[in-house]
Amino acid sequence: MNMKKYGKLFSLSINENEYYEFTSSEDANRWGHLLYDDWANEYVKLEGTNDFHNTPIFIYTGTAYCAINKYKRGIETSIPPSYVKMADFSIPDAIHSAPHIPKKIVVYRIISGYINEYFKNIDGVFSPLLEKAFLSSSILSDKIVENISTLNDPEHPILLKIYVPNNTEAVFVNSIGDFPDSAEAELLINHNHYLYPIKYPYINKDHNLLCVECFLSNKPL
């Protein structure tokens, strides 16, 4: 039934046991701050400001993400020139300069709508999603689930469990802002990544949500 509905899965050999999954805010924040705080301090200085509120990544995560993501996905072309600069240069370059993820980890993302809007059955294959925008994710599943009410279609949330390979370009957002450790442990992954579904959709028992497990890749496989 699943193959008929969604298509055949890609033959990807993923050893789930090799991917570290964070289980507490303390664990997630310790890892993120240790890896990214020094870089974040230098990033603020390089942007020529003493206030992290004025950095492109912080502006993106606060007010500009919706417009910039629509621009990156080709949905919106008329956005402020400052946003275009951030989308095409400032943010990708900053994330590229940050420490790359040193080990294989699991992150989570919430999307809304229906699975076939994202992962299409193309010629009988359960095809990957190319995320042209920056990919906001959480290191902790319970934190990302708290954002369901902010979705465009909160009645149809989909939980993505994403297996992230080492050396992936990303930034721990909490290192840039004055976020409390109780906040979402957000990992912002650079643009133009593929999400390959590695299992058919199922109900995640921890959150009672439809879930798709994916492998992240910076190139087509």
VENSULKA-V931174 format. One record per pair of residues at least 6 apart in sequence whose C-alpha atoms are under 7 Angstrom apart, sorted by the first residue. I is the first residue (numbers start at 1). J is the second residue. If there is no record, write none. Layout:
BEGIN
[[I/J] [I/J]]
END
This chain:
BEGIN
[[2/200] [6/121] [6/126] [7/121] [7/124] [7/125] [7/126] [8/124] [8/125] [8/126] [9/125] [9/126] [9/198] [10/198] [12/198] [18/104] [19/104] [19/105] [19/106] [19/163] [20/104] [20/105] [20/106] [21/105] [21/106] [22/28] [22/139] [22/140] [23/140] [25/181] [25/182] [28/139] [28/185] [29/181] [29/185] [32/172] [33/175] [36/99] [36/172] [36/175] [37/175] [39/98] [40/175] [40/176] [44/50] [44/52] [44/55] [47/55] [52/58] [52/176] [52/177] [53/59] [56/86] [56/90] [56/91] [57/91] [58/176] [58/177] [67/79] [68/83] [68/87] [69/133] [69/134] [70/76] [71/77] [72/132] [72/133] [73/132] [73/133] [92/190] [95/169] [95/170] [95/171] [95/190] [96/169] [98/171] [100/167] [100/168] [100/169] [100/170] [101/166] [101/167] [101/168] [101/169] [101/170] [102/166] [102/167] [103/165] [103/166] [104/164] [104/165] [104/166] [105/163] [105/164] [105/165] [106/139] [106/161] [106/162] [106/163] [106/164] [107/137] [107/138] [107/139] [107/140] [107/161] [107/162] [107/163] [108/137] [108/138] [108/139] [108/140] [108/141] [108/144] [108/160] [108/161] [108/162] [109/137] [109/138] [109/144] [109/159] [109/160] [109/161] [110/144] [110/145] [110/157] [110/158] [110/159] [110/160] [111/157] [111/158] [111/159] [112/151] [112/152] [112/153] [112/154] [112/156] [112/157] [112/158] [113/153] [113/156] [113/157] [118/129] [119/126] [119/127] [119/128] [119/129] [120/126] [120/127] [121/127] [127/196] [128/194] [128/195] [128/196] [128/197] [129/194] [129/195] [129/196] [130/192] [130/193] [130/194] [130/195] [131/191] [131/192] [131/193] [131/194] [132/191] [132/192] [132/193] [133/191] [133/192] [134/188] [134/189] [134/190] [134/191] [135/188] [135/189] [135/190] [135/191] [136/186] [136/187] [136/188] [136/189] [137/186] [137/187] [137/188] [138/144] [138/184] [138/185] [138/186] [138/187] [139/185] [139/186] [139/187] [140/185] [143/184] [144/184] [148/154] [148/157] [158/209] [158/210] [158/211] [159/209] [159/210] [159/211] [159/212] [160/211] [160/212] [160/213] [160/214] [161/212] [161/213] [161/214] [162/213] [162/214] [162/215] [162/216] [163/214] [163/215] [163/216] [164/215] [164/216] [165/216] [169/189] [169/190] [170/187] [170/188] [170/189] [170/190] [171/187] [171/188] [171/189] [172/186] [172/187] [172/188] [173/186] [173/187] [173/188] [174/185] [174/186] [192/218] [193/216] [193/217] [193/218] [193/219] [194/216] [194/217] [194/218] [194/219] [194/220] [195/214] [195/215] [195/216] [195/217] [196/214] [196/215] [196/216] [197/212] [197/213] [197/214] [197/215] [198/213] [198/214] [198/215] [199/212] [199/213] [200/212] [201/210] [201/211] [201/212] [202/210] [202/211] [202/212] [203/209] [203/210] [203/211] [204/210] [204/211]]
END
